[in-house]
């Protein structure tokens, strides 16, 4: 009996140590995030004092001239937001459709190779997507799509600024970057959404089928609402990658500081302008401006994740039985 009592006390102490270790790791992660934010805040002080809110406010002409010490972040902020938004709008329905097919419709003999294919596409390095985009995708698909949009939506009042053409013959543009981001985040969203479908209890399907629902009604009216929080998590994961993607976007967006709002014109994202210019920033103000852009990207990413977490909680609380 004494040995059993000692063993129980040992395991209780082990649980306490394990819990303390997890708490310490969680606090260490929080400290790391705060340290990154504080470092970016300190290193961007020179830019914040020199430009203030003018650094963020859109103007008729974009000012980004390191030689003259003129910097504005709004074209790169706009480039990041518009390319990520277009990518998410295009990727979500395709990704959910792939997940539905893999989890609910696909024949068993085909499911395994397609699962491997989706996961392999999610693991392809971004530089490979960039090279493929430059030499194959942009000159064919992006240029054709850009010319079509310029000839149609580019003549619609209210959309002329967004689809003002023509698109460069190389395809290097915000639209091209949006397409490449779409292709990059589809496997991620599809893989996570597929796992969400597979994690839904079988009883949910059987109950709906017993009540006379068709297969599609089970998917649309039962499974998608039940797994809504998981699908939102997958979408936010894809959005996070789109916001922070650097190499592929740098290779296909054109890297132009012009202040055009058109998707068909070259531009910058916050990540791409930092990657392109940080190594060449010899002046303190230039480095500080890039640090401030990094701070803005850091803040946008945190804000998106916090809002996503709140949204996931709200959706989860509304699902019966969750």
C-alpha positions in Angstrom: 0.0 0.0 0.0 2.9 2.4 0.8 4.4 1.9 -2.6 1.1 2.6 -4.3 0.7 5.7 -2.3 4.2 6.9 -3.2 3.5 6.1 -6.9 0.3 8.2 -6.8 2.1 11.1 -5.2 4.9 10.8 -7.9 2.4 11.0 -10.7 0.6 13.9 -9.1 3.9 15.8 -8.9 4.5 14.8 -12.5 1.2 16.3 -13.6 2.0 19.5 -11.8 5.5 19.8 -13.4 4.0 19.1 -16.8 1.3 21.7 -16.3 3.9 24.2 -15.1 6.0 23.5 -18.2 3.1 24.1 -20.6 2.3 27.4 -18.8 5.9 28.5 -19.0 6.0 27.7 -22.8 2.7 29.6 -23.3 4.1 32.6 -21.5 7.4 32.4 -23.4 5.5 32.6 -26.6 3.5 35.6 -25.4 6.8 37.3 -24.4 8.3 36.5 -27.8 5.3 38.1 -29.6 5.5 41.2 -27.4 9.3 41.4 -27.9 8.9 41.3 -31.7 6.3 44.1 -31.5 8.4 46.2 -29.2 11.5 45.8 -31.4 9.6 46.8 -34.5 8.1 49.8 -32.6 11.6 51.0 -31.4 13.3 50.5 -34.8 10.6 52.4 -36.6 10.7 55.5 -34.4 12.7 57.6 -36.9 10.1 57.0 -39.6 7.2 57.6 -37.3 8.6 60.9 -36.1 9.4 62.0 -39.7 6.1 61.2 -41.4 3.5 60.5 -38.7 0.1 59.5 -40.1 1.1 60.8 -43.6 3.0 57.5 -43.9 -0.3 55.6 -44.1 -2.8 58.0 -45.7 -3.3 57.6 -49.5 -2.4 60.5 -51.7 -2.8 61.2 -55.4 0.9 60.4 -56.0 2.9 57.7 -54.2 6.1 58.9 -52.6 8.7 56.2 -52.2 12.1 57.6 -53.1 15.0 56.5 -50.8 17.4 58.9 -52.5 15.2 61.9 -51.4 14.1 60.4 -48.1 10.4 60.3 -49.1 8.4 57.2 -48.0 4.7 56.2 -48.0 3.4 52.8 -47.0 -0.1 52.9 -48.4 0.7 51.4 -51.9 2.2 48.3 -50.2 -0.6 48.1 -47.6 -3.1 48.3 -50.4 -1.2 45.6 -52.4 -1.2 43.3 -49.4 -4.9 43.7 -48.6 -6.2 43.5 -52.2 -4.1 40.5 -53.3 -5.0 38.6 -50.1 -8.7 39.4 -50.4 -8.9 38.4 -54.1 -7.0 35.2 -53.3 -9.3 34.3 -50.4 -12.5 35.0 -52.5 -11.2 32.8 -55.3 -9.7 30.0 -53.1 -12.5 29.4 -50.5 -15.2 27.9 -52.8 -12.6 25.9 -54.7 -11.0 24.6 -51.5 -14.3 23.7 -49.8 -15.4 21.9 -53.0 -12.2 19.9 -53.0 -12.7 19.0 -49.3 -16.3 17.9 -49.9 -15.2 15.7 -52.8 -12.3 14.1 -50.9 -14.3 13.5 -47.7 -17.8 12.7 -48.9 -17.9 11.8 -52.6 -14.6 10.6 -53.9 -14.3 6.8 -54.6 -12.1 5.0 -52.1 -9.6 3.9 -54.7 -9.0 7.5 -55.8 -9.1 9.2 -52.3 -5.6 8.2 -51.2 -3.7 9.5 -54.3 -5.7 12.7 -54.3 -5.0 13.3 -50.6 -1.3 12.8 -51.3 -1.5 15.3 -54.2 -3.2 18.0 -52.1 -0.8 17.6 -49.3 2.2 17.6 -51.7 1.0 20.9 -53.3 0.7 22.5 -49.8 4.4 21.6 -49.2 5.8 23.0 -52.5 8.3 25.8 -51.8 7.0 29.3 -52.6 10.0 30.0 -54.9 8.8 27.1 -57.1 5.4 28.7 -57.4 7.1 32.0 -58.3 9.2 30.5 -61.0 6.3 28.6 -62.5 4.2 31.7 -62.4 6.8 33.9 -64.2 7.5 31.5 -67.0 4.2 29.6 -67.5 1.1 30.9 -65.6 1.3 34.7 -65.9 2.1 35.0 -69.7 -0.8 32.7 -70.5 -3.6 32.7 -67.9 -3.0 36.1 -66.1 -2.5 38.1 -69.3 -5.7 36.6 -70.9 -7.7 37.1 -67.7 -6.4 40.7 -67.3 -7.2 41.7 -70.8 -10.7 40.2 -70.5 -11.3 42.1 -67.2 -10.0 45.3 -68.7 -12.3 45.0 -71.7 -15.4 44.2 -69.6 -15.3 45.2 -65.9 -12.8 47.9 -66.7 -15.5 49.8 -68.5 -18.1 49.6 -65.7 -18.4 52.8 -63.7 -17.2 52.2 -60.2 -14.9 49.4 -61.2 -12.8 51.3 -63.8 -10.1 52.1 -61.2 -9.9 48.5 -60.0 -9.6 47.0 -63.5 -7.8 49.8 -65.4 -5.6 48.3 -68.0 -3.8 47.1 -70.0 -2.0 44.4 -68.1 1.7 44.1 -68.9 2.5 41.4 -71.5 4.7 39.7 -68.8 1.6 39.3 -66.5 3.5 40.8 -63.6 0.8 42.6 -61.7 -1.4 42.5 -58.5 -3.8 40.2 -60.4 -1.0 37.8 -61.2 0.1 37.8 -57.5 -3.5 37.2 -56.5 -3.7 34.2 -58.8 -0.5 32.7 -57.5 -1.6 33.2 -53.9 -4.9 31.5 -54.7 -3.1 28.5 -56.0 -0.8 28.5 -53.0 -3.5 28.6 -50.3 -6.0 26.2 -51.9 -4.1 23.1 -50.8 -3.8 24.4 -47.2 -7.5 25.3 -46.9 -8.6 22.1 -48.7 -6.5 19.8 -46.5 -7.7 21.3 -43.2 -11.3 21.5 -44.4 -11.1 17.8 -45.5 -10.0 16.9 -42.0 -12.8 18.9 -40.5 -15.3 16.9 -42.6 -13.7 13.6 -41.6 -13.8 14.6 -37.9 -17.6 15.1 -37.9 -19.3 12.2 -36.1 -20.9 9.6 -38.4 -24.1 9.8 -36.4 -24.7 13.3 -37.9 -24.9 11.9 -41.4 -26.9 8.9 -40.4 -29.5 10.9 -38.5 -30.0 13.3 -41.5 -30.3 10.4 -44.0 -32.8 8.6 -41.7 -35.0 11.7 -41.8 -35.0 11.6 -45.6 -32.3 14.1 -46.5 -30.4 13.6 -49.8 -26.6 13.3 -49.8 -26.2 16.9 -50.9 -28.7 18.1 -48.2 -26.6 16.2 -45.6 -23.5 18.0 -46.8 -25.0 21.5 -47.2 -27.5 21.6 -44.3 -25.8 19.4 -41.7 -22.0 19.0 -42.2 -21.1 22.5 -43.3 -22.9 24.2 -40.4 -21.6 21.6 -37.9 -18.0 22.2 -39.0 -18.3 25.9 -39.6 -15.7 26.8 -36.9 -13.2 24.4 -38.4 -13.7 25.8 -41.9 -13.3 29.3 -40.6 -10.0 28.2 -39.0 -8.9 26.8 -42.3 -9.8 30.0 -44.1 -7.9 32.1 -41.6 -4.9 29.8 -41.9 -5.0 30.4 -45.7 -5.4 34.2 -45.2 -2.5 34.3 -42.8 -0.3 32.7 -45.5 -1.6 35.1 -48.1 -0.8 38.1 -46.0 2.7 37.1 -45.1 3.8 35.3 -48.3 7.0 36.9 -49.6 9.1 35.1 -52.2 6.4 34.1 -54.7 4.7 37.4 -54.5 8.0 39.3 -54.9 8.6 37.4 -58.1 5.2 37.9 -59.7 3.8 41.2 -58.5 6.1 43.5 -60.5 7.6 45.4 -57.6 6.4 48.9 -58.5 5.8 51.8 -56.1 3.3 53.5 -58.4 0.1 54.5 -56.6 -2.4 52.9 -59.0 -5.3 51.1 -57.5 -5.7 48.8 -60.5 -5.3 45.0 -60.1 -3.8 44.9 -63.6 -0.8 47.1 -62.7 2.4 46.1 -61.0 2.7 46.9 -57.3 4.1 45.9 -54.0 3.0 44.1 -50.9 4.4 44.9 -47.4 6.3 41.6 -47.3 7.7 42.0 -50.8 8.9 45.6 -50.3 10.8 44.6 -47.1 12.4 41.6 -48.8 13.4 43.6 -51.9 14.8 46.7 -50.2 16.0 45.9 -46.7 19.4 44.6 -47.7 20.0 47.8 -49.8 18.8 50.3 -47.2 21.9 52.2 -46.3 20.2 55.2 -44.8 18.7 55.1 -41.3 15.4 56.6 -42.5 15.0 54.0 -45.2 15.6 51.2 -42.7 13.2 52.8 -40.3 10.5 53.1 -42.9 10.8 49.4 -43.8 10.6 48.6 -40.1 7.4 50.6 -39.8 6.0 48.6 -42.7 6.9 45.5 -40.8 5.2 46.8 -37.7 2.0 47.5 -39.7 2.1 44.0 -41.2 2.6 42.6 -37.7 -0.3 44.6 -36.4 -2.6 43.6 -39.3 -1.7 39.9 -38.8 -2.4 40.1 -35.0 -5.7 41.9 -35.6 -6.9 39.3 -38.2 -6.0 36.4 -35.9 -7.8 38.0 -32.9 -10.9 38.7 -35.0 -10.8 35.2 -36.4 -10.6 33.7 -32.9 -13.6 35.7 -31.8 -15.5 34.7 -34.9 -14.7 31.0 -34.4 -15.9 31.2 -30.8 -19.1 32.8 -31.8 -19.8 30.3 -34.5 -18.9 27.3 -32.3 -21.3 28.5 -29.6 -24.2 28.6 -32.1 -23.7 25.0 -33.3 -26.0 22.5 -31.4 -24.2 19.8 -29.5 -20.8 21.6 -29.6 
